[in-house]
Amino acid sequence: MKRLFQKIPRVLWVLTGLAAFGIARSPVENHLRTELAGAHMLLPPPGQGAFEQMSQSALIGTLGGLRSLVATYLTLEAYEHFSTKSWEDLRQTYQIITNLEPTDESHWVAVIWHIGINATANMELDRKLPRFERERRFKEYAFQAIDLAEKGIKQLPKSAAIRIQLAEVYREKLKDNCATSRVYGETIGLPDAPGYVRRFHGYFMARCPGKEKEAYAYLISLYREGESQHLPTLIKEIKVLEEKLEIPSPQRIPDADPDRPKKAPAKRPNVLPGGIVVP
């Protein structure tokens, strides 16, 4: 038993002691914080569950300026979990990291990517597990990633990067075109949002059952903005919707379907002086 305790890293003992101290004093701090917020002397904390709020209060209050150092150490530990495909350990490690630095966007993006993309991909490829277990874990990891993204958005409501990573989970793993379109739509206009989110919002709306008319109107409005929007995918999606919605020929866009092979121009015959045609 003594050897077992000796194998536990010293930093975990330190964190455990600090967390215990923080938990012991957190009720007093929470009461004081509530009173100050009620007196408009302090902004209320971001919306979270009681357990997460207590964890953040304990970790932030006890570690103070050491938070970044501990978060960096734990990020390296999380990478080790990624290397060994220990997905649950990775998720739990990032739960501590995001509590230590809840406003660091990169932590949220990293954990959503690891759980929503890497862990699910591992379940698609790992043949050591029975198929039903791989499918169960695949869905579990995908929905864990969505939950993490929603928590990150509560902390950072204007984050485009978190939403884009969330859209990747919906698009690549759950094949949910409606949710993908919704998330890209919520990203439009946010600081640092890439320009393509406007088009992607329309592309996936076009593939969402029941949204065809709305998607057609939206994509046509993008098309009418000018040549910069006349991209092959946008033209293709409009062409598909024109067929589905039976848009009259005069109202259809003049561009050819980019997926259809272009007809080769007729070969010009060789004509010699005097009108003699050489076959």
LOPA-435911 format. One record per residue (C-alpha): residue number from 1; residue in one letter; x, y, z negated. Coordinates in Angstrom, 3 decimals. Example, Ala and Ser with C-alpha at 12.3 -4.5 7.8 and 13.67 -1.06 7.14 Angstrom:
// residues 2
num|residu|u|v|w
1|A|12.300|-4.500|-7.800
2|S|13.670|-1.060|-7.140
//
This chain:
// residues 279
num|residu|u|v|w
1|M|0.000|0.000|0.000
2|K|2.869|2.357|-0.850
3|R|4.415|1.767|2.577
4|L|1.092|2.550|4.225
5|F|0.951|5.986|2.582
6|Q|4.578|6.641|3.516
7|K|3.727|6.145|7.212
8|I|1.110|8.927|7.181
9|P|2.635|12.132|8.653
10|R|3.336|14.815|6.071
11|V|1.426|17.408|8.083
12|L|-1.782|15.391|7.643
13|W|-1.302|15.426|3.861
14|V|-0.836|19.187|4.006
15|L|-3.910|19.649|6.186
16|T|-5.971|17.404|3.908
17|G|-4.952|19.406|0.838
18|L|-5.630|22.733|2.516
19|A|-8.980|21.540|3.841
20|A|-10.014|20.309|0.385
21|F|-9.092|23.693|-1.080
22|G|-10.998|25.479|1.669
23|I|-14.087|23.313|1.209
24|A|-14.058|23.986|-2.526
25|R|-14.048|27.727|-2.040
26|S|-16.252|27.847|1.089
27|P|-19.616|28.125|-0.795
28|V|-18.406|31.310|-2.514
29|E|-17.069|32.730|0.753
30|N|-20.237|31.835|2.653
31|H|-22.414|33.548|0.019
32|L|-20.257|36.668|0.161
33|R|-20.229|36.628|3.951
34|T|-24.029|36.345|4.050
35|E|-24.417|39.327|1.713
36|L|-21.978|41.430|3.743
37|A|-23.725|40.513|6.999
38|G|-27.077|41.402|5.446
39|A|-25.676|44.793|4.447
40|H|-24.449|45.284|8.055
41|M|-20.865|45.429|6.807
42|L|-19.832|42.269|8.655
43|L|-20.907|40.675|11.927
44|P|-22.593|37.273|11.523
45|P|-20.524|34.292|12.725
46|P|-21.217|32.649|16.116
47|G|-24.137|30.237|16.185
48|Q|-23.069|26.722|15.113
49|G|-24.132|23.816|12.984
50|A|-23.555|24.031|9.227
51|F|-20.795|21.415|9.238
52|E|-18.837|23.105|12.037
53|Q|-19.237|26.521|10.449
54|M|-17.902|25.203|7.142
55|S|-14.987|23.536|8.908
56|Q|-14.031|26.732|10.662
57|S|-14.310|28.744|7.461
58|A|-12.129|26.251|5.612
59|L|-9.486|25.961|8.309
60|I|-9.325|29.656|9.180
61|G|-9.373|30.742|5.544
62|T|-6.703|28.331|4.343
63|L|-4.278|28.258|7.258
64|G|-4.407|31.925|8.191
65|G|-1.490|32.776|10.472
66|L|-0.431|29.133|10.671
67|R|-3.461|28.226|12.753
68|S|-1.699|28.655|16.110
69|L|1.267|26.580|14.965
70|V|-0.941|23.741|13.732
71|A|-3.099|23.942|16.876
72|T|0.027|23.622|19.035
73|Y|1.154|20.567|17.061
74|L|-2.271|18.964|17.406
75|T|-2.369|19.730|21.143
76|L|0.814|17.671|21.525
77|E|-0.829|14.912|19.496
78|A|-3.898|15.103|21.744
79|Y|-1.669|14.626|24.776
80|E|-0.331|11.462|23.151
81|H|-3.922|10.235|22.778
82|F|-4.454|11.031|26.475
83|S|-1.368|8.985|27.379
84|T|-2.679|5.983|25.446
85|K|-6.297|6.531|26.583
86|S|-7.435|6.866|22.954
87|W|-10.424|8.986|23.908
88|E|-12.185|9.105|20.544
89|D|-8.979|10.136|18.777
90|L|-8.477|12.791|21.443
91|R|-11.993|14.158|20.973
92|Q|-11.625|14.294|17.191
93|T|-8.241|16.011|17.487
94|Y|-9.707|18.662|19.759
95|Q|-12.580|19.134|17.332
96|I|-9.980|20.320|14.811
97|I|-8.145|22.374|17.450
98|T|-11.299|24.209|18.547
99|N|-12.160|24.882|14.910
100|L|-8.682|26.314|14.374
101|E|-8.841|28.521|17.474
102|P|-12.506|28.722|18.516
103|T|-12.001|31.697|20.833
104|D|-9.157|30.113|22.832
105|E|-10.814|29.264|26.129
106|S|-8.067|26.864|27.214
107|H|-8.829|24.426|24.357
108|W|-12.469|24.078|25.395
109|V|-11.596|23.658|29.077
110|A|-8.970|21.019|28.233
111|V|-11.220|18.857|26.056
112|I|-14.125|19.011|28.556
113|W|-11.728|17.943|31.303
114|H|-10.215|15.128|29.239
115|I|-13.531|13.671|28.041
116|G|-15.760|14.525|30.999
117|I|-13.336|13.755|33.832
118|N|-10.430|11.618|32.584
119|A|-12.276|9.418|30.086
120|T|-15.153|8.775|32.498
121|A|-12.685|7.982|35.305
122|N|-10.964|5.513|32.988
123|M|-14.288|3.767|32.437
124|E|-14.804|3.537|36.205
125|L|-11.420|1.832|36.654
126|D|-10.878|-0.209|33.479
127|R|-11.771|-3.815|34.360
128|K|-10.861|-5.133|30.920
129|L|-14.278|-4.138|29.576
130|P|-17.588|-5.701|30.646
131|R|-19.504|-3.658|33.197
132|F|-22.378|-2.791|30.834
133|E|-19.908|-1.488|28.232
134|R|-18.044|0.601|30.806
135|E|-21.328|2.121|31.992
136|R|-22.395|2.846|28.417
137|R|-19.110|4.553|27.568
138|F|-19.098|6.423|30.866
139|K|-22.429|8.055|30.038
140|E|-21.418|8.638|26.429
141|Y|-18.242|10.472|27.467
142|A|-20.059|12.516|30.112
143|F|-22.685|13.709|27.639
144|Q|-20.039|14.352|24.974
145|A|-18.307|16.643|27.479
146|I|-21.574|18.477|28.123
147|D|-22.109|18.920|24.384
148|L|-18.561|20.255|23.993
149|A|-19.108|22.689|26.871
150|E|-22.303|24.005|25.300
151|K|-20.484|24.558|22.000
152|G|-17.686|26.344|23.832
153|I|-20.181|28.595|25.633
154|K|-21.728|29.538|22.275
155|Q|-18.292|30.636|21.117
156|L|-17.392|32.338|24.416
157|P|-20.648|33.355|26.154
158|K|-18.834|35.118|29.016
159|S|-16.475|32.255|29.863
160|A|-16.561|31.334|33.538
161|A|-13.857|28.663|33.136
162|I|-15.886|26.593|30.643
163|R|-18.942|26.672|32.895
164|I|-16.938|25.677|35.968
165|Q|-15.529|22.682|34.097
166|L|-19.055|21.807|32.962
167|A|-20.276|22.012|36.563
168|E|-17.535|19.560|37.550
169|V|-18.899|17.000|35.073
170|Y|-22.440|17.381|36.426
171|R|-21.223|17.278|40.035
172|E|-18.506|14.639|40.009
173|K|-19.720|12.284|37.290
174|L|-23.485|12.580|36.833
175|K|-24.265|13.532|40.458
176|D|-26.864|15.971|39.115
177|N|-27.249|18.549|41.879
178|C|-29.922|20.530|40.039
179|A|-27.829|20.971|36.879
180|T|-24.728|21.722|38.966
181|S|-26.577|24.494|40.805
182|R|-27.905|25.897|37.523
183|V|-24.450|26.094|35.930
184|Y|-22.886|27.723|39.000
185|G|-25.769|30.191|38.995
186|E|-25.087|31.068|35.351
187|T|-21.438|31.693|36.268
188|I|-22.193|34.334|38.926
189|G|-21.195|37.805|37.763
190|L|-19.128|36.683|34.769
191|P|-15.610|38.102|34.340
192|D|-13.036|36.025|36.255
193|A|-15.748|34.043|38.064
194|P|-14.364|32.893|41.439
195|G|-16.176|34.063|44.550
196|Y|-17.139|30.569|45.655
197|V|-19.620|30.102|42.789
198|R|-22.230|32.079|44.746
199|R|-22.039|29.636|47.656
200|F|-21.804|26.554|45.437
201|H|-24.932|27.679|43.583
202|G|-26.758|27.630|46.920
203|Y|-25.197|24.409|48.240
204|F|-26.307|22.347|45.263
205|M|-29.677|24.069|45.076
206|A|-30.217|22.893|48.663
207|R|-29.669|19.295|47.476
208|C|-31.988|19.660|44.466
209|P|-35.426|18.103|45.167
210|G|-38.173|20.725|45.238
211|K|-35.764|23.661|45.623
212|E|-35.446|23.553|49.415
213|K|-37.404|26.751|50.178
214|E|-35.642|28.713|47.450
215|A|-32.266|27.410|48.620
216|Y|-33.009|28.295|52.252
217|A|-33.896|31.883|51.348
218|Y|-30.789|32.158|49.167
219|L|-28.369|30.723|51.750
220|I|-29.847|32.819|54.566
221|S|-29.280|35.934|52.443
222|L|-25.620|34.914|52.058
223|Y|-25.357|34.216|55.800
224|R|-26.689|37.691|56.599
225|E|-23.946|39.301|54.530
226|G|-21.614|38.872|57.482
227|E|-18.922|36.786|59.138
228|S|-17.024|36.223|55.890
229|Q|-19.885|33.987|54.734
230|H|-20.222|32.021|57.983
231|L|-18.336|29.038|56.617
232|P|-18.840|25.481|57.928
233|T|-20.456|24.150|54.740
234|L|-22.878|27.062|54.481
235|I|-23.871|26.667|58.136
236|K|-24.264|22.901|57.659
237|E|-26.529|23.321|54.609
238|I|-28.689|25.859|56.450
239|K|-28.964|23.520|59.449
240|V|-30.096|20.660|57.195
241|L|-32.710|22.891|55.564
242|E|-33.927|24.155|58.937
243|E|-34.737|20.561|59.847
244|K|-36.333|19.708|56.498
245|L|-38.464|22.863|56.435
246|E|-39.226|22.710|60.196
247|I|-38.092|26.272|60.773
248|P|-39.172|27.464|64.268
249|S|-36.332|27.530|66.808
250|P|-36.376|31.327|67.342
251|Q|-35.792|31.848|63.603
252|R|-32.869|29.453|63.317
253|I|-29.286|30.661|63.062
254|P|-27.393|30.545|66.383
255|D|-24.376|28.639|65.015
256|A|-23.855|25.041|66.069
257|D|-23.881|22.275|63.485
258|P|-20.189|21.966|62.486
259|D|-20.556|18.199|61.999
260|R|-21.656|17.565|65.560
261|P|-18.873|17.098|68.142
262|K|-18.644|19.927|70.592
263|K|-19.239|19.125|74.241
264|A|-16.078|19.295|76.263
265|P|-16.240|21.998|78.955
266|A|-16.828|20.722|82.476
267|K|-13.566|20.167|84.304
268|R|-13.035|22.764|87.016
269|P|-12.329|21.144|90.389
270|N|-9.131|21.943|92.196
271|V|-10.054|24.120|95.169
272|L|-7.510|24.715|97.915
273|P|-7.566|27.723|100.229
274|G|-10.323|27.322|102.722
275|G|-12.686|25.777|100.192
276|I|-11.194|22.288|100.307
277|V|-11.900|20.467|97.039
278|V|-9.268|18.077|95.781
279|P|-10.894|15.247|93.731
//
